[in-house]
Amino acid sequence: GATGTGKTEIVKQLAIYSDREIMKVEISQSKSMWYGESEKIIKRIFTDYKAFAKESKQTPILLFNEADAILSKRNDAGNSSISQTENAIQNILLEEFENFEGILIATTNMANHLDSAFERRFLYKVKFQKPSINIRSKIWKQKLPLLNENECQLLAEKFDFSGGQIDNIIRKNEIQEIVHGTMTNYENVLSFCKEESIGNQKSSIGFIKN
């Protein structure tokens, strides 16, 4: 699913609901500049998980966040030491996934970049969509109860935001209230929304002819 659609959040909520702990893998820490070290780090993730599971009252969740960083399509290694290392890591992961006992969840916003060999290892594949207008309106109302139903509906229709983007607006509102000591109104929220959708705005570079 796209960024901000709640992939990581749903893992947290599942853990809370089922009274489980999460062992989160930081992808950036799974790779090393030293030859052969990355493979050891990957293997250690699974041995650490097994030890963690034995100590936990409920089977914990092993979370690979932004998993495409290490589950991407394999390269033709050739003479590249980087490609050889990445392929070696993926071979280790394929073997570990095949024999894995526990709960493993991987998230990505680039599903097309995943190697097809990993698809079979995942029993369920869930696509996260941006919320519909109706759901967005409810999110606005829940997050900013000071807005009326009509204002929430207008924001939902005007801005195709993900839940994460709406959270950004909420944080800006909180800062506005702390810094200026004033309650946020609909016009403030609308202004913040326009700033959030800066990617859709057109800007000019250079001189503008009058």
C-alpha positions as CSV (number, residue, x, y, z in Angstrom):
1,G,0.0,0.0,0.0
2,A,1.0,3.6,-0.4
3,T,2.8,5.6,2.3
4,G,0.5,6.6,5.1
5,T,-2.3,4.1,4.5
6,G,-1.8,2.4,7.9
7,K,0.4,-0.7,7.1
8,T,2.6,-0.3,10.2
9,E,-0.2,0.9,12.4
10,I,-2.3,-2.2,11.7
11,V,0.6,-4.3,12.9
12,K,0.7,-2.4,16.1
13,Q,-3.1,-2.7,16.5
14,L,-3.0,-6.4,15.9
15,A,-0.3,-6.8,18.5
16,I,-2.4,-4.8,21.0
17,Y,-5.5,-6.8,20.2
18,S,-3.9,-10.2,20.5
19,D,-1.6,-9.2,23.4
20,R,1.6,-9.8,21.5
21,E,5.0,-8.1,21.3
22,I,6.6,-6.9,18.1
23,M,10.2,-7.6,17.1
24,K,10.8,-4.9,14.4
25,V,13.6,-5.3,11.9
26,E,15.2,-2.1,10.9
27,I,16.3,-2.8,7.3
28,S,19.0,-0.1,7.3
29,Q,20.7,-2.0,10.1
30,S,20.6,-5.4,8.3
31,K,23.2,-4.4,5.8
32,S,26.9,-4.0,6.5
33,M,29.8,-2.6,4.5
34,W,31.9,-5.5,5.6
35,Y,32.0,-8.6,3.4
36,G,30.0,-11.5,4.8
37,E,28.7,-9.5,7.8
38,S,25.3,-8.7,6.3
39,E,24.6,-12.5,6.0
40,K,25.4,-13.0,9.6
41,I,23.1,-10.1,10.7
42,I,20.2,-11.6,8.7
43,K,20.7,-15.0,10.3
44,R,20.9,-13.4,13.7
45,I,17.5,-11.8,13.2
46,F,15.9,-15.2,13.1
47,T,17.9,-16.8,15.9
48,D,17.0,-13.7,18.1
49,Y,13.4,-14.1,17.2
50,K,13.4,-17.8,18.2
51,A,14.9,-16.8,21.5
52,F,12.5,-14.0,22.0
53,A,9.5,-16.3,21.2
54,K,10.6,-18.7,23.9
55,E,10.6,-16.0,26.5
56,S,7.2,-14.5,25.3
57,K,3.9,-15.6,26.7
58,Q,2.3,-15.2,23.2
59,T,4.0,-15.8,19.9
60,P,5.5,-12.4,19.0
61,I,5.3,-10.7,15.6
62,L,8.4,-10.4,13.5
63,L,7.9,-7.2,11.4
64,F,10.0,-6.4,8.3
65,N,9.0,-2.8,7.7
66,E,9.6,-1.4,4.1
67,A,10.7,-5.0,3.2
68,D,11.3,-4.2,-0.5
69,A,14.8,-3.0,0.6
70,I,15.9,-6.6,1.1
71,L,13.1,-8.6,-0.7
72,S,13.6,-6.9,-4.1
73,K,14.1,-8.7,-7.3
74,R,17.4,-10.5,-7.5
75,N,20.2,-9.2,-9.7
76,D,22.4,-11.0,-12.2
77,A,25.4,-11.0,-9.8
78,G,28.2,-11.1,-12.3
79,N,31.3,-9.7,-10.8
80,S,29.6,-7.2,-8.5
81,S,30.3,-7.9,-4.9
82,I,27.2,-5.8,-3.9
83,S,24.9,-7.9,-6.1
84,Q,26.5,-11.1,-4.8
85,T,26.0,-10.0,-1.2
86,E,22.3,-9.0,-1.8
87,N,21.6,-12.3,-3.6
88,A,23.2,-14.2,-0.7
89,I,21.0,-12.3,1.7
90,Q,17.9,-13.1,-0.3
91,N,18.8,-16.8,-0.5
92,I,19.2,-16.9,3.3
93,L,15.8,-15.1,3.7
94,L,14.1,-17.6,1.4
95,E,15.4,-20.5,3.4
96,E,14.5,-18.9,6.7
97,F,11.0,-18.0,5.5
98,E,10.5,-21.6,4.3
99,N,11.3,-23.0,7.7
100,F,9.8,-20.1,9.8
101,E,7.7,-20.9,12.8
102,G,5.9,-17.9,14.2
103,I,4.1,-14.7,12.9
104,L,6.0,-12.7,10.2
105,I,4.5,-9.6,8.6
106,A,6.3,-7.6,5.9
107,T,5.2,-4.2,4.7
108,T,6.0,-2.4,1.4
109,N,4.8,0.5,-0.8
110,M,6.6,-1.0,-3.8
111,A,5.1,-4.5,-4.2
112,N,6.0,-4.6,-7.8
113,H,9.7,-4.6,-6.8
114,L,9.4,-7.7,-4.7
115,D,11.1,-10.9,-6.0
116,S,8.4,-13.4,-7.1
117,A,10.2,-16.1,-5.1
118,F,9.0,-14.4,-1.9
119,E,5.4,-14.3,-2.9
120,R,4.8,-18.0,-2.2
121,R,6.3,-17.6,1.3
122,F,3.6,-15.1,2.3
123,L,0.2,-16.8,3.0
124,Y,-1.8,-13.6,2.9
125,K,-1.2,-10.5,0.7
126,V,-3.3,-7.5,1.7
127,K,-3.4,-4.3,-0.3
128,F,-3.9,-1.1,1.6
129,Q,-5.9,1.6,-0.2
130,K,-6.3,5.2,0.6
131,P,-9.5,5.8,2.6
132,S,-12.7,6.6,0.7
133,I,-14.4,10.0,0.9
134,N,-16.8,8.7,3.5
135,I,-14.0,7.2,5.7
136,R,-11.9,10.3,5.3
137,S,-14.8,12.4,6.6
138,K,-15.1,10.2,9.6
139,I,-11.3,10.4,10.2
140,W,-11.5,14.2,10.1
141,K,-14.4,14.3,12.6
142,Q,-12.7,11.9,14.9
143,K,-9.4,13.7,14.9
144,L,-10.8,17.2,14.9
145,P,-14.2,17.1,16.7
146,L,-14.3,20.9,16.6
147,L,-15.2,20.7,12.9
148,N,-18.8,20.2,12.0
149,E,-20.0,17.4,9.7
150,N,-20.2,19.6,6.6
151,E,-16.7,20.9,7.1
152,C,-15.4,17.4,7.5
153,Q,-17.2,16.3,4.3
154,L,-15.7,19.2,2.4
155,L,-12.2,18.4,3.4
156,A,-12.7,14.8,2.5
157,E,-14.0,15.6,-0.9
158,K,-11.4,18.3,-1.7
159,F,-8.2,16.5,-0.5
160,D,-7.4,12.8,-1.4
161,F,-5.3,12.3,1.7
162,S,-4.1,9.1,3.3
163,G,-4.5,8.7,7.1
164,G,-0.8,9.6,7.5
165,Q,-1.3,12.9,5.7
166,I,-4.3,13.7,7.9
167,D,-2.2,13.0,10.9
168,N,0.3,15.6,9.6
169,I,-2.5,18.2,9.6
170,I,-3.4,17.3,13.1
171,R,0.2,17.8,14.3
172,K,0.3,21.2,12.6
173,N,-3.0,22.2,14.4
174,E,-1.5,21.2,17.7
175,I,1.6,23.3,17.0
176,Q,-0.6,26.2,16.0
177,E,-2.5,26.0,19.3
178,I,0.6,25.6,21.4
179,V,2.6,28.5,19.7
180,H,-0.3,31.0,19.3
181,G,-2.6,29.8,22.1
182,T,-5.6,29.9,19.8
183,M,-8.1,27.2,18.9
184,T,-7.8,26.0,15.3
185,N,-10.7,26.7,12.9
186,Y,-11.8,25.4,9.5
187,E,-9.8,28.1,7.7
188,N,-6.6,27.1,9.4
189,V,-7.2,23.4,8.6
190,L,-7.9,24.3,5.0
191,S,-4.6,26.2,4.8
192,F,-2.7,23.4,6.3
193,C,-4.3,21.0,3.8
194,K,-3.2,23.1,0.9
195,E,0.4,23.1,2.2
196,E,0.3,19.3,2.6
197,S,-0.7,18.8,-1.0
198,I,2.3,20.9,-2.2
199,G,3.1,18.1,-4.7
200,N,0.1,19.1,-6.7
201,Q,1.0,22.8,-6.8
202,K,2.8,24.4,-9.8
203,S,5.7,26.7,-9.2
204,S,7.6,28.9,-11.6
205,I,11.3,29.3,-11.7
206,G,13.0,32.3,-13.2
207,F,11.4,35.6,-14.3
208,I,7.7,36.0,-14.7
209,K,6.6,38.3,-17.6
210,N,3.9,40.8,-16.6
